[in-house]
Amino acid sequence: MKVVLLEHPRSITVERCNDIANTPLSSCLLTGYAGAVLVKEGHEVKIIEGYLDRLSWDSIRETIRGAKADILGVHMVYHWKGDEDLYRFLGELKNEGLAPLIVAYGFYPTISHAQILHDCIPIDAVVVGEPEVPFASLARYPQGQDFPQRLPGIASRSDSGEFVLIPQEPVIDLDSVPFPLRTESLYRIGEVNILGSRGCYGRCTFCYINTFYGKGMPWRFRSPENIIAEIDAIIRERGARDFYFTDPNFFGPGLRGQERAMRIAELLKPRNIHFGIEGRVNDIRDETIEALVNAGLRHILIGLESGRNEALQRMNKMTTVAENEEALRILRKYDIEPNVGFIMFEPDSTIEDLRTNFEFLKRNDLLKNLPVTANVLYHHQIILGGTAAYHELKNTGRLELSASSAYEGTAYFQNAAVAELAAIMREITNFLFSVMDGIWSGKTISPPGSQAKHQAVNQMLVDIFEQSLSTLEQGGRFSSEGTSLVLSQSREKISLLVGNDQSLAS
């Protein structure tokens, strides 16, 4: 059986350039894992990196034409807009006879499989959850015969037009899964992504990780020895020395999770590599971090989310402000400045929440680096399907669905003053992100003298937030004219300070 797996072209509009979490980082290996299982079972697999290689639809079409595939798998990633271009393309492939069986997979189609099957007739089926076993099962049926109502993990249309889904069981023994296929494009991004575990034992209201994996063990892990075997193979074959664990929760729960992390550190230390991880603040332990740093840990993302306990409880973080601050202290003790997740604006935020958050950020020195400051002083709660927040807001009549997809919803702020500050910070940070895109994406190098300019813009953001917050705390409001003035002055200053850096750096 010949299988083509497509990472489709996607783009993010200027308005959404500061919005993250459209798909977890771990999804970057879904295609590789699906392909590896298919290859293991004797099938011929071709991966098309339409996104990373910035391929045109015409170029992708010709590659698919040459591959003569029996199955076309499409890793669908939600990118803040409808998928009309992709749907049109898949329809053309189907009409030309280039894709007898089209199967979508990924986080977005897992959660929105019914809508996707309704909206895109060329898509024959959707893999719901982990892709390895369903793809292997599909490939055992010549031309996909008789698959729709038989295979666990496959959503499809019945003869009567209804949607049919048999849930699949998660893969428990992750060591049994072959190492993922990696394209040259994936190696070019610098760090080699690696997945050491799946799922999370947390239950944050804004997260859909466990919805994707379904019922079963919320956090599953590969053995340290299996992980090291994959890293050794990559070092041997590619000479790579920089890795990033894409696990949403590197550590896992409790003492067992800490012991496993210590064992990974023990095995990594003699290999002379650098690596990054992501984790929950309550799993940041002094002894474990010291061991990981000694083994090459250089980067970590932790989800602080808020500096107010009441907000953390609303988000069901199962953490506290004290744990947030202790995690920061431990990491900085070992010279690790973390990348932080932070949700300044929730649908239920109050002015008091914003003040407490702001003071938390200042107290913990999280407003001194421009990219971090731009994120934490604006970032709002993104509400996507499959999350507890989505269901609660929908059930209470507070959710407005996107015109392009029911996968994304918007809940208006309960507090009008919060909404005003959120709108101001969104406009300013979106403009800043668009201006700084080249430098922050690594496409260009910062010119000499840029650091002082960046610090000036950083201070401007802090001042605007604090002054605006103070005005709202005192009962003041922003007229449309006042808001326009703040925005125009901010854009002018950003353009003056860093607007020319892009051309100079090029």
C-alpha positions as CSV (number, residue, x, y, z in Angstrom):
1,M,0.0,0.0,0.0
2,K,1.3,3.5,-0.9
3,V,0.5,6.2,1.6
4,V,1.1,10.0,1.3
5,L,1.0,12.0,4.5
6,L,0.5,15.8,4.0
7,E,1.4,18.6,6.3
8,H,-0.8,21.2,4.5
9,P,0.1,24.8,3.9
10,R,-1.2,27.1,6.6
11,S,-0.8,30.8,7.6
12,I,-1.7,33.0,10.5
13,T,-3.2,36.4,10.0
14,V,-1.7,39.6,11.6
15,E,-4.7,39.7,14.0
16,R,-3.8,36.2,15.4
17,C,0.0,36.5,15.3
18,N,0.1,36.8,19.1
19,D,-2.3,33.9,19.7
20,I,-0.8,30.5,20.5
21,A,-2.1,27.0,21.4
22,N,-3.9,26.3,18.1
23,T,-2.3,22.9,18.4
24,P,0.1,21.4,21.0
25,L,3.8,21.3,20.0
26,S,3.6,17.5,20.3
27,S,1.4,17.4,17.2
28,C,4.5,18.0,15.1
29,L,5.4,14.3,15.5
30,L,1.9,12.9,14.6
31,T,2.8,12.4,11.0
32,G,6.2,10.9,11.8
33,Y,4.6,8.4,14.1
34,A,1.9,7.4,11.7
35,G,4.4,7.0,8.9
36,A,6.8,4.9,11.1
37,V,4.1,2.4,11.9
38,L,3.1,2.1,8.3
39,V,6.7,1.6,7.2
40,K,7.1,-1.1,9.9
41,E,4.1,-2.9,8.5
42,G,5.7,-2.9,5.0
43,H,3.9,0.0,3.4
44,E,5.5,2.7,1.2
45,V,5.2,6.2,2.9
46,K,5.9,9.7,1.5
47,I,5.7,12.8,3.7
48,I,5.0,16.1,2.1
49,E,6.0,19.1,4.2
50,G,3.7,21.6,2.6
51,Y,3.9,23.9,5.6
52,L,7.6,23.9,6.6
53,D,8.7,23.9,2.9
54,R,6.2,26.6,2.0
55,L,5.0,24.5,-1.0
56,S,2.3,25.7,-3.4
57,W,-0.8,23.8,-3.9
58,D,0.3,23.1,-7.5
59,S,3.6,21.7,-6.3
60,I,1.9,19.5,-3.8
61,R,-0.5,18.2,-6.4
62,E,2.3,17.2,-8.7
63,T,4.0,15.3,-5.9
64,I,0.8,13.5,-5.1
65,R,0.3,12.7,-8.7
66,G,3.7,11.1,-8.9
67,A,3.3,9.1,-5.7
68,K,0.2,7.3,-7.0
69,A,-1.0,6.9,-3.4
70,D,-3.7,4.5,-2.3
71,I,-4.3,6.7,0.8
72,L,-3.8,10.4,1.3
73,G,-3.5,11.3,5.0
74,V,-3.9,15.0,5.8
75,H,-2.7,16.4,9.1
76,M,-5.2,19.2,9.6
77,V,-4.1,22.0,11.8
78,Y,-6.5,24.8,12.8
79,H,-5.0,28.2,11.8
80,W,-7.6,30.6,13.0
81,K,-9.6,30.6,9.8
82,G,-11.7,28.3,7.6
83,D,-10.1,25.6,5.5
84,E,-11.7,26.5,2.2
85,D,-8.4,26.3,0.3
86,L,-7.6,22.9,1.6
87,Y,-11.1,21.6,1.0
88,R,-11.1,22.9,-2.5
89,F,-7.7,21.3,-3.1
90,L,-8.9,17.9,-1.8
91,G,-11.9,18.1,-4.0
92,E,-9.8,18.7,-7.0
93,L,-7.6,15.7,-6.1
94,K,-10.6,13.5,-5.7
95,N,-12.1,14.6,-9.0
96,E,-8.8,13.9,-10.8
97,G,-8.6,10.5,-9.3
98,L,-5.3,11.3,-7.5
99,A,-6.5,10.4,-4.0
100,P,-8.8,7.4,-3.8
101,L,-9.1,7.5,0.0
102,I,-8.6,10.8,1.9
103,V,-8.2,10.6,5.7
104,A,-7.8,13.6,8.0
105,Y,-6.0,13.3,11.4
106,G,-4.7,15.6,14.2
107,F,-6.0,17.4,17.2
108,Y,-8.4,19.7,15.3
109,P,-10.1,16.9,13.3
110,T,-10.2,14.6,16.3
111,I,-12.3,17.2,18.2
112,S,-14.3,18.5,15.1
113,H,-14.6,15.3,13.1
114,A,-18.3,15.6,12.6
115,Q,-18.1,19.1,11.3
116,I,-15.2,18.3,9.0
117,L,-17.0,15.3,7.5
118,H,-20.1,17.5,7.0
119,D,-18.2,20.4,5.4
120,C,-15.7,18.5,3.2
121,I,-17.2,15.6,1.2
122,P,-13.8,14.6,-0.4
123,I,-12.6,13.6,3.1
124,D,-13.6,10.0,3.5
125,A,-12.7,9.5,7.1
126,V,-11.2,11.1,10.1
127,V,-8.8,9.5,12.6
128,V,-10.0,10.3,16.1
129,G,-7.1,10.4,18.5
130,E,-3.7,8.8,18.1
131,P,-3.0,8.0,14.4
132,E,-0.7,5.0,14.6
133,V,-3.2,2.1,15.0
134,P,-6.0,3.5,12.9
135,F,-3.7,4.2,9.9
136,A,-2.2,0.7,10.2
137,S,-5.7,-0.8,10.2
138,L,-6.8,1.3,7.2
139,A,-3.8,0.2,5.2
140,R,-4.8,-3.4,5.5
141,Y,-7.9,-2.8,3.4
142,P,-7.2,-2.6,-0.3
143,Q,-8.5,0.8,-1.6
144,G,-10.1,1.2,1.8
145,Q,-12.8,-1.4,1.2
146,D,-15.3,-1.9,4.0
147,F,-13.4,0.2,6.5
148,P,-15.9,2.8,7.7
149,Q,-18.0,1.0,10.3
150,R,-15.4,-1.5,11.4
151,L,-12.2,0.2,12.6
152,P,-11.7,1.7,16.1
153,G,-10.5,5.3,15.9
154,I,-12.1,6.0,12.5
155,A,-15.0,8.4,12.1
156,S,-16.8,8.2,8.7
157,R,-20.2,8.5,7.1
158,S,-22.6,5.6,7.1
159,D,-24.6,4.6,4.0
160,S,-27.4,6.7,5.4
161,G,-25.2,9.7,5.7
162,E,-24.9,9.6,9.5
163,F,-21.5,9.8,11.2
164,V,-20.1,6.6,12.6
165,L,-17.3,6.4,15.2
166,I,-15.9,3.4,17.1
167,P,-13.6,4.8,19.9
168,Q,-10.1,3.4,20.1
169,E,-8.1,2.5,23.2
170,P,-4.9,4.5,23.7
171,V,-1.6,2.8,23.1
172,I,-0.5,1.9,26.6
173,D,3.0,0.5,25.9
174,L,4.7,3.5,24.2
175,D,8.0,1.6,24.0
176,S,6.3,-0.6,21.4
177,V,5.7,2.3,19.0
178,P,8.6,2.7,16.5
179,F,10.6,5.9,16.5
180,P,8.9,8.6,14.3
181,L,10.0,9.3,10.8
182,R,11.6,12.7,10.5
183,T,12.0,14.7,7.3
184,E,14.9,17.0,6.3
185,S,12.5,19.9,7.0
186,L,12.1,18.9,10.6
187,Y,15.8,18.6,11.1
188,R,16.3,22.1,9.7
189,I,14.4,23.8,12.5
190,G,17.4,23.5,14.8
191,E,16.3,21.5,17.8
192,V,15.2,17.9,17.2
193,N,11.7,17.4,18.6
194,I,11.2,14.2,20.7
195,L,8.2,12.9,22.6
196,G,8.9,11.1,25.8
197,S,5.3,10.9,27.1
198,R,1.7,11.5,26.1
199,G,-1.1,13.2,27.9
200,C,-1.3,15.0,31.2
201,Y,-2.6,14.3,34.6
202,G,-3.8,17.9,34.9
203,R,-7.4,19.0,34.1
204,C,-7.0,22.6,33.1
205,T,-10.2,24.1,31.7
206,F,-8.5,25.7,28.7
207,C,-6.7,22.5,27.6
208,Y,-7.8,19.8,25.2
209,I,-4.8,17.4,25.4
210,N,-6.7,14.7,27.2
211,T,-9.7,15.1,25.0
212,F,-7.5,14.1,22.1
213,Y,-6.1,11.0,23.7
214,G,-9.6,9.9,25.0
215,K,-10.4,7.8,28.0
216,G,-7.8,5.8,29.7
217,M,-4.5,6.6,31.4
218,P,-4.3,10.5,31.4
219,W,-0.4,10.4,31.3
220,R,1.6,7.6,29.7
221,F,5.3,7.4,29.4
222,R,8.2,5.9,27.4
223,S,10.9,4.3,29.5
224,P,14.1,6.4,29.9
225,E,16.0,3.6,28.1
226,N,13.7,3.7,25.1
227,I,14.0,7.5,24.9
228,I,17.8,7.3,25.1
229,A,17.8,4.7,22.3
230,E,16.1,7.2,20.0
231,I,18.4,10.1,21.0
232,D,21.4,7.9,20.4
233,A,20.2,6.9,17.0
234,I,19.7,10.6,16.0
235,I,23.1,11.5,17.3
236,R,24.7,8.7,15.4
237,E,22.8,9.4,12.1
238,R,22.6,13.2,12.2
239,G,25.2,14.4,14.7
240,A,22.4,16.4,16.4
241,R,23.1,17.8,19.9
242,D,20.0,20.0,20.5
243,F,16.7,18.4,21.4
244,Y,13.3,19.6,22.7
245,F,10.9,17.3,24.5
246,T,7.5,18.2,23.1
247,D,5.6,16.4,26.0
248,P,2.9,18.7,27.5
249,N,4.0,17.3,30.8
250,F,7.6,16.1,30.9
251,F,7.7,15.0,34.5
252,G,4.5,13.1,35.1
253,P,2.8,12.7,38.5
254,G,4.3,12.4,42.0
255,L,7.4,10.6,43.2
256,R,7.3,8.1,40.3
257,G,7.5,11.0,37.8
258,Q,10.4,12.6,39.6
259,E,12.3,9.3,39.7
260,R,11.8,8.8,36.0
261,A,13.0,12.3,35.3
262,M,16.1,11.7,37.4
263,R,16.8,8.5,35.5
264,I,16.5,10.4,32.2
265,A,18.9,12.9,33.5
266,E,21.3,10.2,34.5
267,L,21.3,8.6,31.0
268,L,21.5,12.0,29.2
269,K,24.4,13.4,31.1
270,P,27.3,11.5,29.4
271,R,25.8,12.3,25.9
272,N,26.8,16.0,26.0
273,I,23.5,17.4,24.6
274,H,21.3,20.4,25.3
275,F,17.6,20.1,25.6
276,G,14.3,21.8,26.5
277,I,11.2,20.5,28.3
278,E,7.7,21.6,29.3
279,G,6.1,21.0,32.7
280,R,3.7,21.9,35.5
281,V,5.0,24.2,38.3
282,N,4.1,21.7,41.0
283,D,6.6,19.3,39.4
284,I,9.5,21.6,39.6
285,R,11.7,20.1,42.4
286,D,15.1,21.4,43.3
287,E,17.0,18.0,43.2
288,T,15.4,17.0,39.9
289,I,16.1,20.3,38.2
290,E,19.7,20.3,39.3
291,A,20.1,16.8,37.8
292,L,18.5,17.9,34.5
293,V,20.6,21.0,34.3
294,N,23.7,19.0,34.8
295,A,22.5,16.7,32.0
296,G,22.0,19.6,29.6
297,L,18.7,21.3,30.3
298,R,18.7,24.8,28.9
299,H,15.1,25.7,28.3
300,I,11.8,25.1,30.0
301,L,8.2,26.2,29.5
302,I,6.0,26.3,32.6
303,G,2.3,27.3,32.8
304,L,2.0,29.9,35.5
305,E,-1.3,31.2,34.0
306,S,-2.1,33.6,36.8
307,G,-0.8,35.4,39.8
308,R,-4.1,35.1,41.7
309,N,-5.3,31.9,43.4
310,E,-8.9,32.6,42.6
311,A,-8.1,32.6,38.9
312,L,-6.0,29.5,39.2
313,Q,-9.0,27.8,40.8
314,R,-11.3,28.9,38.0
315,M,-8.9,27.4,35.5
316,N,-8.7,24.2,37.6
317,K,-4.9,24.4,37.5
318,M,-4.5,22.5,40.7
319,T,-1.6,24.8,41.5
320,T,-1.1,27.9,43.7
321,V,0.6,31.3,43.4
322,A,3.1,30.1,46.0
323,E,4.0,27.1,43.8
324,N,4.4,29.4,40.8
325,E,6.9,31.5,42.7
326,E,8.7,28.5,44.1
327,A,9.1,27.1,40.6
328,L,10.6,30.4,39.4
329,R,13.0,30.5,42.3
330,I,14.2,26.9,41.8
331,L,14.7,27.4,38.0
332,R,16.6,30.7,38.5
333,K,18.7,29.1,41.1
334,Y,20.2,27.0,38.3
335,D,20.3,29.8,35.8
336,I,17.2,28.7,33.9
337,E,15.0,31.6,32.9
338,P,11.7,29.9,32.0
339,N,9.4,30.7,29.1
340,V,6.0,31.1,30.8
341,G,2.4,30.5,29.9
342,F,0.2,33.2,31.3
343,I,-3.5,34.1,30.8
344,M,-3.9,37.8,31.8
345,F,-7.4,38.1,30.4
346,E,-10.1,35.4,31.1
347,P,-13.8,35.8,30.4
348,D,-14.5,36.2,34.1
349,S,-11.5,38.4,34.9
350,T,-12.0,41.4,37.2
351,I,-10.0,44.6,37.5
352,E,-8.7,43.2,40.8
353,D,-7.5,40.1,39.0
354,L,-5.6,42.2,36.5
355,R,-4.0,44.3,39.3
356,T,-2.9,41.1,41.2
357,N,-1.6,39.6,38.0
358,F,0.4,42.7,37.2
359,E,1.9,43.0,40.7
360,F,2.8,39.2,40.5
361,L,4.6,39.8,37.2
362,K,6.5,42.7,38.5
363,R,7.4,41.0,41.8
364,N,8.8,38.0,39.9
365,D,10.8,40.0,37.3
366,L,8.7,38.8,34.4
367,L,8.3,42.2,32.7
368,K,11.9,42.8,31.7
369,N,12.2,40.9,28.4
370,L,10.2,42.3,25.5
371,P,8.9,39.0,23.9
372,V,7.8,37.8,27.4
373,T,6.3,41.2,28.3
374,A,4.3,41.4,25.1
375,N,2.8,37.9,25.8
376,V,2.0,38.2,29.5
377,L,0.5,41.7,29.3
378,Y,-2.0,40.7,26.7
379,H,-2.6,37.0,26.4
380,H,-6.2,36.1,26.6
381,Q,-7.9,32.7,27.2
382,I,-8.3,31.0,23.9
383,I,-11.4,28.9,23.8
384,L,-11.2,25.9,21.6
385,G,-13.4,22.8,21.2
386,G,-12.7,19.9,23.5
387,T,-11.9,22.1,26.5
388,A,-14.0,22.2,29.7
389,A,-14.2,26.0,29.3
390,Y,-15.7,25.6,25.8
391,H,-18.4,23.3,27.1
392,E,-19.2,25.3,30.2
393,L,-19.5,28.6,28.3
394,K,-21.6,27.0,25.5
395,N,-23.9,25.4,28.0
396,T,-24.4,28.7,29.8
397,G,-25.1,30.6,26.6
398,R,-21.9,32.7,26.8
399,L,-20.1,31.3,23.8
400,E,-20.1,32.9,20.4
401,L,-18.8,30.6,17.8
402,S,-16.5,31.6,15.0
403,A,-18.1,32.1,11.6
404,S,-15.5,29.9,10.0
405,S,-15.5,27.0,12.5
406,A,-17.4,25.8,15.5
407,Y,-14.0,24.7,16.8
408,E,-13.3,28.1,18.1
409,G,-15.5,30.2,20.4
410,T,-15.4,33.7,21.9
411,A,-16.8,34.6,25.3
412,Y,-17.1,38.3,25.9
413,F,-15.6,39.7,29.1
414,Q,-18.1,40.0,31.9
415,N,-16.4,43.2,33.1
416,A,-16.5,46.1,30.6
417,A,-13.4,47.7,32.1
418,V,-11.4,44.5,31.6
419,A,-12.7,44.4,28.0
420,E,-11.4,47.9,27.3
421,L,-7.9,47.2,28.6
422,A,-7.8,43.8,26.7
423,A,-8.7,45.6,23.5
424,I,-5.9,48.2,23.9
425,M,-3.3,45.6,24.8
426,R,-4.3,43.3,22.0
427,E,-4.0,46.0,19.3
428,I,-0.6,47.2,20.6
429,T,0.9,43.7,21.0
430,N,-0.4,42.5,17.6
431,F,1.3,45.5,16.0
432,L,4.5,44.8,17.9
433,F,4.5,41.2,16.9
434,S,4.0,42.0,13.3
435,V,6.8,44.5,13.3
436,M,9.2,42.2,15.2
437,D,8.3,39.0,13.2
438,G,11.5,38.8,11.3
439,I,13.8,39.1,14.4
440,W,11.7,37.0,16.8
441,S,11.2,34.2,14.2
442,G,15.0,34.1,13.6
443,K,14.7,35.1,10.0
444,T,16.8,38.2,10.6
445,I,19.5,39.2,13.1
446,S,19.0,42.2,15.4
447,P,21.2,45.1,14.3
448,P,23.7,46.7,16.7
449,G,22.1,48.9,19.3
450,S,18.8,47.2,19.2
451,Q,18.8,46.0,22.8
452,A,18.3,49.5,24.2
453,K,15.4,50.1,21.7
454,H,13.8,46.9,22.8
455,Q,14.0,47.9,26.4
456,A,12.4,51.2,25.6
457,V,9.5,49.5,23.9
458,N,9.3,47.0,26.8
459,Q,9.0,49.9,29.3
460,M,6.4,51.5,27.1
461,L,4.2,48.4,27.2
462,V,4.5,48.2,31.0
463,D,3.7,51.9,31.4
464,I,0.7,51.7,29.1
465,F,-0.7,48.7,31.0
466,E,-0.2,50.2,34.4
467,Q,-1.5,53.7,33.5
468,S,-4.6,52.3,31.8
469,L,-5.2,49.9,34.7
470,S,-5.0,52.8,37.2
471,T,-7.4,54.8,35.1
472,L,-9.9,52.0,35.2
473,E,-9.4,51.3,38.9
474,Q,-10.3,54.9,39.6
475,G,-13.6,54.5,37.7
476,G,-12.4,56.1,34.5
477,R,-13.3,54.8,31.0
478,F,-11.7,55.1,27.6
479,S,-13.6,56.8,24.9
480,S,-13.1,55.7,21.3
481,E,-11.1,58.8,20.7
482,G,-9.0,58.2,23.8
483,T,-8.4,54.6,22.8
484,S,-7.4,55.6,19.2
485,L,-4.9,58.1,20.6
486,V,-3.2,55.6,22.8
487,L,-3.0,53.1,20.0
488,S,-1.7,55.6,17.4
489,Q,1.0,57.0,19.8
490,S,2.0,53.4,20.7
491,R,2.3,52.4,17.1
492,E,4.3,55.5,16.3
493,K,6.8,54.9,19.1
494,I,7.2,51.2,18.2
495,S,7.8,52.1,14.5
496,L,10.2,54.8,15.5
497,L,12.2,52.6,17.8
498,V,12.2,49.2,16.1
499,G,10.4,49.6,12.8
500,N,13.6,50.0,10.9
501,D,15.4,47.1,12.6
502,Q,13.9,44.6,10.1
503,S,15.5,46.3,7.0
504,L,18.7,47.0,8.8
505,A,19.0,43.4,10.0
506,S,18.4,42.0,6.6
